[in-house]
Amino acid sequence: MGLLDGRIALITGAGRGIGREHALAFARAGAAVVVNDTGTEPDGTGRDTGVAASVAAEITAQGGRAVASTDSVADPDGARRIVDTAVSAFGDLHVVVNNAAILRNAPLLEMSDDDFSAVLDVHLAGTFHVTRAAGRYWRDRAAAGAAQDRSVINTSSGSGLFTPLPTQANYAAAKAGIAALTSVAALELRRHGVRVNCYAPSAHRTRLTQGVPGMDRPRGAGGRDPYDPAASSPLLVWLAAADCPLTGQVLRVRDRSIGVAATWRVQDEVAREEPWTPEDLGVALARLDLPDPEADLMRALGTLDDSDAARAAFRARLDGTAG
């Protein structure tokens, strides 16, 4: 008996990297899988319909059930067709994993309008399109008396929630937006039997993270890879299971550590009875122990032992001289 026996899952961006690992893990756990991927290059250009078909064939060759889908999540009609593919192929849909991703890095001042909007279209708008299409289907099923546990799992990132990376204004904005969208969707869809959670893979080695400083470090003792792209898959299998109670959660995955993330909250504050003057407020705020985003970034990348080298690597990214 697998944890996902009888469950039907739709996974976007499942042709490579983290998404492919999810698709294989879901199939091993007993789920029927719609492998959705347009087969683009990391920047979203090009198209290869064989990418999704290859993963679907790998699953079926191992005795699982899978079909390929090549519609784009950035297209509302495409998102609806992806959901229709699941229902047509397997008769229902229980789980959506929004994982499709592209990357177009550039310094903020050099980033084009198209590079900004293209990333948000796939990540943030794509998550919205697929969740809305699936949610409408589930709402109708519940109204018809076919209420079951349904699960949406969205993909955020450490870049956006914890340690935004230079040159990723578009990516970070999209990933932070996905976490916020998760919170609202969880509240709205609960009455239709739908749970909505979000996970933030941090330091997973994929095509999109190859240029991040520190990601080229060797495996650890015994061949353990702290950047294994499959590190998040066990969590997602559990979040997709019918007896999982979680909803509205954002969970960070870093190596074998799972952390519960919280929404924006007040870390410290200053207050007094009389109205503030700008001068007094400046003095009071200067006394607070405010976080340094650069130090947080270096700490997350494990590079505080050589912070000068890490800063130099990011300056090279900003200057366009990184190899």
N, C-alpha and C positions, 0 to 999 in steps of 0.2 A: 504493500500500500504506500503510495506516494502522498506527500502533503498536499499536492495540487491535483490529485486524481479527480477527474470530472470537471475541472475548471478549464475555461477557455480564455486565453490571454492574448492581448494585442500589444506588441512591443515595437515602438518606433525607433528608428536608428539602430536596428538590430543586426545589421549586416557586418559590422566590424566592432572592435574595441569592447567597451563595457556592455553595449547593447547585445552584441553577439554572445558574450558570456551569460547574460541574463536569459537569452533565448534557450541556450543549451541547458542551463540550470533548471529553468521552468519545465522543459521537456523531460529532463531526468526525474523531476518531482511529479510527473504525471499529467501535466497540462498539455492541452492542444494549443499550438502557438501560431499566431499570425506574425510572420517576420516582415516588418515593414522597413524598407530602406530604398532611397532613390539611387544609391550608388554614386553619390557625388564625390568630388575631391574635398579635402578638408575645408576649403573656402566656399563650398556650395556650388561650384561650377562643374560642368560635365554631368554625365549620367551613365550608369552601368546597371542595367536591369538584372544582370547575372549575380550581383552581390547578394541580394535577398534570396534569390533562388538557390544559391550555393549553401546558405545556412539552412534553409528549409530542407534541402536534399540531405544535408548532414544529419539532421534530426530524424528524418524518415528512414535513413539508412541504419540508424541505431534503434529502430522500432518505435519511434515516436510519431506524433501527428503534427504536421506543420504545412502551412501554405505561405507563399510569398506575396507581398504587396509592394508596389513601387509608386504609389501615389504620394504626393508631397503634403506634409502637415501644414505647410505655409498657405495652402489653398483650402478655404473652407469646404468646397465641394470635394476636394481630395480627402480631407479628414472624414467626411461623411462616407465616402466610398471605402475607406479603410475599415470603418466600423461595419459597413455592409458586407465586406469580405469575410469578416469573422462570423457573422450571422449566417451568411450563405454557405460557408464551408463547413461550419460546425454546429449550427443551429442556435447559438446563443453567444453571449459575451459576459464574462465575469470580471475580468481584470484588464486595466489599461496601464501600461508603463510608458510614460512620455519621456523619451530619451533622445530623440533626434537632435543633432547638434551640428553646427558649423562654426568656424572660427575665422575672423578677419581682424588680425591685430594691427594696430597703428596707434601712434601717439595721439592723444585727444585733439591736438591742434592740427594734425595732419589727416585725421580720419574723415573719409568722404561720407556724404549723406547716405549713399547706397550701402557702404560698408556698415554703417550704424543700423540702418533699417533692415538689411538682409539678415543680420544676426538676430535682431528682435523678432523678425517674422518667423524664423524657424523655432527659436527657443520659446519665447514668451507667447507670441500669437499662435504658434503651432500647438503648444500645450493647451491653450484656451480652445482652439478649434476642435481638437480631438476629444477633450474633456466634455465640451458642450455636446458634440455629436453623440458620444456614448451616454452622457447624462440624459439626453432627450429619449434615447432608446430605453434606458433603464426606468425612467419616469413612466413611460407608456407601459412597460412590462409590469411595473408595480401596480399601476392603475387597473391593469387587466387581471390582477390577482396572482401574478407570477413573481412575487417579491422574494429575492434571495440576497445573500451577501454579495455586494459588488465592491470593487476596490480600484481606486486610482492611485498610482504612485508617480509623483513628479520628480524630475531631476534638477536640483539646484547645483551649487558648487561652492567649494571653499573660496573660490574667487567670486566675490559678490556678497557672501555672508560674513566671512571671517577675515580673509586676507586678500583683498582685491589686488590684482597684479597690474603693474604699469602696462600700458598699451591695450588694455582690455576694458575700456569704458563701456563699449557696447555689450560685451559678454557679461560683465559684472552687473550691469543694469538689468539685463534680461534674467539672470539667475536670481537676483534679489527679488525681482518682480514675480518670479515663479513661486518663491516661498510665500510671498504675500497672497498670491492667487490661491495657493493651497489652503491657507487659513480661511479665506472667504468661502471657497468651494466646499470645504468640510462642513461649515455651518449650514450652507444652503442645501446640500445634497443628502444630509443625514436622514431627512424624512422619507427619502426614496430608497433607503437601505444601502446608501453608497458611503463608503469610507474613503477619505482623501488624505494621503500622507505624502511627505516629501523627503528625499534623502539627498545629502550633499557629499558626493565622492570627493575626497581631498587626496591629492598626490597619487592618482591612478595613472599608470603609464599607458597612453594611447597615442594615436596619430596627432591628436590635438595638444598634447602636453610635451611633445618631444623637445620643444625649445625652452621649456621652463628650467631655469638654473636649479641644479641639484637632482633632476630627474634621471641623469645619466650615471648616478652612483651605482656601484656593483651590488649584486645580491648579498644578503647577509649570511650568517653561519648556517650551514646545512643546505645552502641553496635557496633559502627563504627570500622571496621577493617582496619587500615592503610596499612596492608600487604595483602589485599584481592587479590587472584590470578586473579580475574576478572577485576582488575582495568584498564588493558590495552585494554580490548575488545571493548569498545566504539570507541576508536581511530582507531582500526583496521577495524571495520565496515565502518567507514568513509573513511579510506584510500582505501578500496576495492570498494567503490561506483563509478559508471561510471562517475559521474560529479565531482569527486575529482580532483583538479588541481595539486596536489603536486607530485613531482618526485625528486629523488636525495637527499631526506632529511633524517636526523637521529634525531629521537625524543625520549627524555627520558620521561618515565612515572614513577612517584613516588607518590603513594597515588592518590590524585586528582590533582596533578600538572603535566602539560605537558611542557617540555622544549625543545627548539630547540638547538641541539648540533652542533658544528662546527668542521671542520677538524683541524688537527694540525696547529697551527699558532704561529708566533713569539710573545711572550708575552713581552719581553724586549730584549734589545741588547746593546752591547758596540761597538764603532767604533772610529777610529782615522786615520789621514792621513798617518803616517809612519807605516812601518810593525810592527806587534806585536812581542814582545819577550815573551817566556813562562811565565817569572816572572811578567811582566807588565800585561799580560792577566789574570793571576791568581788573581792579586790585583783588577783588574777592575771587573771581574766576581763576586768576593766576595762581592762587594758593591751592587749587584742586590738583589732584594727581591724575592728570588727563593721559589717556593712552596715546602712544606714538605709533601711528599706523605702519611706519617703516620698520620699527623694531618688531612689531607683531608679525610682519611679513617675514623678516629674517628668521625669527624664532620658529615660525611654522615650517619654513623650508629647511630647518636644521642647520643654518649657515651662520649662526652667531659666532661660531668658533673662527670664522674667516669672513667677518662682515664686510671688510674692505673689498674682498674679491666678489662677494655677492652684490654689493652696490655697484661695482664696476660692470658686472654682467648686466644689471638692469639699465645702467646708463647706456651701454652698448645697444640694448633693445630700443631705448628711446631715441638714440641717435641713428638707428638704422644700420649699425655696423656689426651687429651680432652675426656670428657665422651660422 
